[in-house]
């Protein structure tokens, strides 16, 4: 039986010590109609030469170069040159289950109303494996825009792109990874897909994510708090993205979510984390509140009450307007 081509895109930045494990994961896949696309992202080690040697004389194995820093830019280069009907992702320092692509492919073929399928991701921290908590996502079909709204409003339940298989046409319609965003690019990509397309959750392990101290996220944690990284997502992507699309539902509702959530993050940064440099961002943020008296009420509540109490009072107040 004919099986469609799947393009597996793997961005690589100084991944030399992980390549043997990465090559093994690829070769152990039981789904054989794969196009393997490595994208070297300005590596300073010997990654490019090792991958180039590995790809020589292998059908559907290529290595590309990306001269713009960041995993988003690298993945987008891979998308541009991909030939598969479906797209899959993997980070060079992680691993995929041998049956990842066969599981997800069979599922997406049986459920044509879904453009995205995904399985379980597990993370290894301190030698302990823990499955990602997907929150309210149910096994089986999850209809748009509910899944995207969940991922946008509750980052902890987001699905890693390495655990998905997605129609290339879906990505072409909603757009690629945001390249100006260095933290939260996966949340942005997955949220937009989930807002527009039904997805299917398969309760099987497909992706294993390792904690690497030199990874972009781990490095960011040394210099930025979680609150700072969340605000980075809002400031450099979500607020303007949804503001420009307010005439379209569910994007109008999404704007209301990110406008209020980003306000609360700023309050946390200033009031509780004592990062007063963000006061200027609080003034900048005020332009996104469409009703000035709403903003005045919010400012009063969050300035004078604990954040949970202020949030409770404001949400109750908001329901009557």
For each residue, the residues with C-beta under 8 A, 3 or more apart:
1:
2:
3: 31 33 105
4: 33 84 85 86 105
5: 33 34 35 60 83 84 85 86
6: 31 33 34 35 84 85 86 87 88 101 105 165
7: 34 35 37 78 82 83 84 86 87 88 168
8: 26 34 35 36 37 88 89 90 101
9: 37 39 75 78 79 82 87 88 89 90
10: 22 36 37 38 39 78 89 90 91 92
11: 39 41 66 71 74 75 78 91 92
12: 15 19 38 39 40 41 43 47 48 51 74 92
13: 40 41 42 43 47 71 74 92
14: 43 44 45 47 214
15: 12 18 19 22 43 45 47 92 93
16: 19 43 45 46 47 50
17:
18: 15 21 22 92 93
19: 12 15 16 22 23 47 50 51 54 92
20: 23 24
21: 18 24 25 95
22: 10 15 18 19 25 26 90 92 93 95
23: 19 20 26 27 54
24: 20 21 27 28
25: 21 22 28 29 90 95 96 98
26: 8 22 23 29 34 36
27: 23 24
28: 24 25 98
29: 25 26 32 34 96 98 99 100 101 102
30: 98 99 101 102
31: 3 6 34 99 100 101 102 105
32: 29
33: 3 4 5 6
34: 5 6 7 8 26 29 31 60 101
35: 5 6 7 8 60 62 82 83 84
36: 8 10 26 55 58 60 61 62
37: 7 8 9 10 62 63 64 78 81 82
38: 10 12 51 55 61 62 63 64
39: 9 10 11 12 63 64 65 66 74 75 77 78
40: 12 13 43 47 48 51 63 64 65 66 74
41: 11 12 13 66 69 70 71 73 74
42: 13 66 67 69
43: 12 13 14 15 16 40 47 48
44: 14
45: 14 15 16
46: 16 49 50
47: 12 13 14 15 16 19 40 43 50 51
48: 12 40 43 51 52 63 65
49: 46 52 53
50: 16 19 46 47 53 54
51: 12 19 38 40 47 48 54 55 63
52: 48 49 55 56 63
53: 49 50 56
54: 19 23 50 51 58 61
55: 36 38 51 52 58 61 62 63
56: 52 53
57:
58: 36 54 55 61
59:
60: 5 34 35 36
61: 36 38 54 55 58
62: 35 36 37 38 55 81
63: 37 38 39 40 48 51 52 55
64: 37 38 39 40 77 78 81
65: 39 40 48
66: 11 39 40 41 42 73 74 77
67: 42
68: 73 179
69: 41 42 73
70: 41 73 74 179 182 185
71: 11 13 41 74 75 91 177 185 216
72: 75 76 176 177 178 179 181 182 185
73: 41 66 68 69 70 76 77 177 179
74: 11 12 13 39 40 41 66 70 71 77 78
75: 9 11 39 71 72 78 79 89 161 176 177
76: 72 73 79 80 176 177 179
77: 39 64 66 73 74 80 81
78: 7 9 10 11 37 39 64 74 75 81 82
79: 9 75 76 82 87 168 171 176
80: 76 77
81: 37 62 64 77 78
82: 7 9 35 37 78 79 87 168
83: 5 7 35
84: 4 5 6 7 35 87 168
85: 4 5 6 167 168
86: 4 5 6 7 105 108 165 166 167 168
87: 6 7 9 79 82 84 165 166 167 168 171
88: 6 7 8 9 100 101 104 164 165 166
89: 8 9 10 75 161 162 164
90: 8 9 10 22 25 94 96 162 207
91: 10 11 71 94 162 209
92: 10 11 12 13 15 18 19 22
93: 15 18 22 210 212 215
94: 90 91 162 207 208 209 210
95: 21 22 25 207 208 210
96: 25 29 90 100 101 162 206 207 208
97: 100 103 119 204 205 206 207 208
98: 25 28 29 30
99: 29 30 31 102 103 204 206
100: 29 31 88 96 97 103 104 119 206 207
101: 6 8 29 30 31 34 88 96 104 105 165
102: 29 30 31 99 105 106
103: 97 99 100 106 107 119 202 204 206
104: 88 100 101 107 108 117 118 119 164 165 202 206
105: 3 4 6 31 86 101 102 108 109 165
106: 102 103 109 110
107: 103 104 110 111 117 165 200 202
108: 86 104 105 111 112 114 115 117 165 167 200
109: 105 106 112
110: 106 107
111: 107 108 114 117 141 200
112: 108 109
113: 141 198
114: 108 111 117 141 197 198 199 200
115: 108 166 167 169 170 193 197 198 199
116: 164 165 166 167 170 193 194 197 198 199 200
117: 104 107 108 111 114 164 165 166 199 200 201 202
118: 104 159 163 164 165 199 200 201 202 206
119: 97 100 103 104 163 201 202 203 204 205 206 207
120: 131 132 163 203 204 205 206 207
121: 131 132 159 160 162 163 206 207 208 209
122: 129 130 131 132 205 207 208 209
123: 129 130 132 208 209 210 211
124: 127 128 129 130 208 209 210 211
125: 128 130 211
126: 211
127: 124
128: 124 125
129: 122 123 124 208
130: 122 123 124 125
131: 120 121 122 205
132: 120 121 122 123 157 159 160
133: 156 157
134: 137 157 159 201
135: 150 154 156 157
136: 150 157
137: 134 142 147 150 157 159 201
138: 142 201
139: 201 202 203
140: 200 201
141: 111 113 114 198 199 200
142: 137 138 146 147 194 198 199 200 201
143: 146 147 198
144: 147 148 194 195 196 197 198 199
145: 148 149 194 195 196 250
146: 142 143 149 150 194
147: 137 142 143 144 150 151 194 195 199
148: 144 145 151 152 190 191 192 193 194 195 196 250 254
149: 145 146 152 153 194 195 250 253 254 257
150: 135 136 137 146 147 153 154 157 194
151: 147 148 154 155 157 158 159 187 190 191 194
152: 148 149 187 191 195 238 254 257 258
153: 149 150 257 261
154: 135 150 151 157 158
155: 151 158 184 187 230
156: 133 135
157: 132 133 134 135 136 137 150 151 154
158: 151 154 155 186 187 190 191
159: 118 121 132 134 137 151 163 164 190
160: 121 132 163 164 186 207 209
161: 75 89 164 186 189 190
162: 89 90 91 94 96 121 207 209
163: 118 119 120 121 159 160 206 207
164: 88 89 104 116 117 118 159 160 161 190
165: 6 86 87 88 101 104 105 107 108 116 117 118
166: 86 87 88 115 116 117 170 171 193
167: 85 86 87 108 115 116 170 171
168: 7 79 82 84 85 86 87 171 172
169: 115 172 173
170: 115 116 166 167 173 174 193 196 197
171: 79 87 166 167 168 174 175 176 193
172: 168 169
173: 169 170 196
174: 170 171 192 193 196
175: 171 192
176: 72 75 76 79 171 179 189
177: 71 72 73 75 76 181 185 186 188 189
178: 72 181 185 188 189 236 237 241
179: 68 70 72 73 76 176
180: 236 237
181: 72 177 178 184 185 188 232 233 236 237
182: 70 72 185 216 220 232
183: 216 217 220 224 229 232 233
184: 155 181 187 188 229 230 232 233 237
185: 70 71 72 177 178 181 182 188 189
186: 158 160 161 177 189 190
187: 151 152 155 158 184 190 191 233
188: 177 178 181 184 185 191 192 233 237 238 241
189: 161 176 177 178 185 186 192 193
190: 148 151 158 159 161 164 186 187 193 194
191: 148 151 152 158 187 188 194 195
192: 148 174 175 188 189 195 196
193: 115 116 148 166 170 171 174 189 190 196 197 199
194: 116 142 144 145 146 147 148 149 150 151 190 191 197 199
195: 144 145 147 148 149 152 191 192 250 251 254
196: 144 145 148 170 173 174 192 193
197: 114 115 116 144 170 193 194
198: 113 114 115 116 141 142 143 144
199: 114 115 116 117 118 141 142 144 147 193 194
200: 107 108 111 114 116 117 118 140 141 142
201: 117 118 119 134 137 138 139 140 142
202: 103 104 107 117 118 119 139 206
203: 119 120 139
204: 97 99 103 119 120
205: 97 119 120 122 131 208
206: 96 97 99 100 103 104 118 119 120 121 163 202
207: 90 94 95 96 97 100 119 120 121 122 160 162 163
208: 94 95 96 97 121 122 123 124 129 205
209: 91 94 121 122 123 124 160 162
210: 93 94 95 123 124
211: 123 124 125 126 215 218
212: 93 215 218
213: 218
214: 14 218 219
215: 93 211 212 218 219
216: 71 182 183 219 220
217: 183 220 221
218: 211 212 213 214 215 221 222
219: 214 215 216 222 223
220: 182 183 216 217 223 224 229
221: 217 218 224 226
222: 218 219
223: 219 220
224: 183 220 221 228 229 232
225: 228 229 269 273 275
226: 221 229 230
227: 230 231 265 268 269 273
228: 224 225 231 232 269 275
229: 183 184 220 224 225 226 232 233
230: 155 184 226 227 233 234 265
231: 227 228 234 235 262 265 266 269 278 281
232: 181 182 183 184 224 228 229 235 236
233: 181 183 184 187 188 229 230 236 237 238
234: 230 231 237 238 239 258 261 262 265
235: 231 232 239 262 281
236: 178 180 181 232 233
237: 178 180 181 184 188 233 234 240 241
238: 152 188 233 234 241 242 254 258 262
239: 234 235 242 243 255 258 259 262 285 288
240: 237 243 244
241: 178 188 237 238 244 245
242: 238 239 245 246 251 252 254 255 258
243: 239 240 246 255 288
244: 240 241
245: 241 242 248 251 252 255
246: 242 243 251 252 255
247: 252
248: 245 251 252
249: 252 253
250: 145 148 149 195 253 254
251: 195 242 245 246 248 254 255
252: 242 245 246 247 248 249 255 256
253: 149 249 250 256 257
254: 148 149 152 195 238 242 250 251 257 258
255: 239 242 243 245 246 251 252 258 259
256: 252 253 259 260
257: 149 152 153 253 254 260 261
258: 152 234 238 239 242 254 255 261 262
259: 239 255 256 262 263 288 289
260: 256 257 263 264
261: 153 234 257 258 264 265
262: 231 234 235 238 239 258 259 265 266 285 288
263: 259 260 266 267 285 289 298 302
264: 260 261 267 268 302 307 311
265: 227 230 231 234 261 262 268 269
266: 231 262 263 269 270 278 281 282 285
267: 263 264 270 271 272 282 302 307
268: 227 264 265 271 272 273 307
269: 225 227 228 231 265 266 272 273 275 278
270: 266 267 273 274 275 276 278 279 282
271: 267 268 302 303 307
272: 267 268 269 307
273: 225 227 268 269 270
274: 270
275: 225 228 269 270 278
276: 270 279
277: 280
278: 231 266 269 270 275 281 282
279: 270 276 282 283
280: 277 283 284
281: 231 235 266 278 284 285
282: 266 267 270 278 279 285 286
283: 279 280 286
284: 280 281 287
285: 239 262 263 266 281 282 288 289
286: 282 283 289 295
287: 284
288: 239 243 259 262 285
289: 259 263 285 286 292 294 295 298
290: 294
291: 294 295
292: 289 295 296
293: 296 297
294: 289 290 291 297 298 318
295: 286 289 291 292 298 299
296: 292 293 299 300
297: 293 294 300 301 314 317
298: 263 289 294 295 301 302 310 314
299: 295 296 302 303
300: 296 297 303 304
301: 297 298 304 305 310 313 314
302: 263 264 267 271 298 299 305 307 310 314
303: 271 299 300
304: 300 301 310
305: 301 302 309 310 313
306: 309 310
307: 264 267 268 271 272 302 310 311
308: 311 312
309: 305 306 312 313
310: 298 301 302 304 305 306 307 313 314
311: 264 307 308 314 315
312: 308 309 315 316
313: 301 305 309 310 316 317
314: 297 298 301 302 310 311 317 318
315: 311 312 318 319
316: 312 313 319 320
317: 297 313 314 320 321
318: 294 314 315 321
319: 315 316
320: 316 317
321: 317 318
